[in-house]
Amino acid sequence: MGQHFDQEEISPLLKLIGNGEIIDYSEIILENSRVLVKSGPLQGLENIIKKVDKRKNRAKIILNFIGTEKVIDVGIKVISKTN
């Protein structure tokens, strides 16, 4: 019997991978403690970004998948920083 996926769970994942198999880099702006996504697959999904590593240009995002939270490491490009 196949696994049924909830549209709420699968929708962010489909948005992230777009038409390919790889998650492209997103351009982000760090403003105080807020993350604003200027472009890329994370645009509109700022609420799933949990941690940003400016030095490594990586972000940790959380996705709910098959009833479990998964932490995924994705590439980002920090285009602006303000404190």
N, C-alpha and C positions, 0 to 999 in steps of 0.2 A: 504494500500500500504506500503510495507517495505521500510526501510531506506537504501540508498545506501552509502557504506563507500568507501572513496578514499583509494587506496592502500598505498599512502604516509602517511595517517593518521593512518592506522591500523598496518602497519609494525613495528614501534617502540614498540607499545603496545604488539604485539605478541612476539617480541624479549624479552621484559621484563618479561613476565610471563612464557615463555618457554613451558614446557609440563604440567605445573601445574596451579594452580589458585592463587598462592602467589608469589610475587616478592622476590627472594632470595637476600641476602646481597651481595654487591659488595665490593671488596677490592680496596681502592684508595690510591694514593700517593698525598700529597699536596706539591707542589713545587712552592714557592713564591705565586703567585696568581693563578697558574694553577692547575687544577685537572687532574690527570692521573689515569685511571681505569686499574688496573693490572689484575683483573679477575671479573667474575660475569656478570649479565645481563646488566649492564650499560657500559660494554666494547664496545668501538666504538661509544657510544652515549654521549661522554663527552660534546658535544655542548648543550644538553638539561638540564645539571646540572646548576642550577642558584644560589644555596646557600648551603653551607656545615656547619653543626653544629657539630664540633669535640667533644664537651662535651657530646652531646646526641647520637652521632653516627647516625645522620640523614642527608639526603640531600633532598632539594626541587628540583624537576624536572618539566619542563613544556612540556606538550604534547598538540598538536592541535588535537581536537576531535570534530567532527561534526561542524566544522567551529568556534570552541571556544577554547581559550587557557585554559587548566586546570592545576593547580598546584597540584602536588602529592608529598607526603612525603614518602620517602623510606629509608630503613635501609642500612647503610654502615659500613665498618670497615676500619679505617684509619691505614694503615700499616707503613707509613713513613711520616715525616714532615720535610721540609727544608725551610729555610727563605732566 
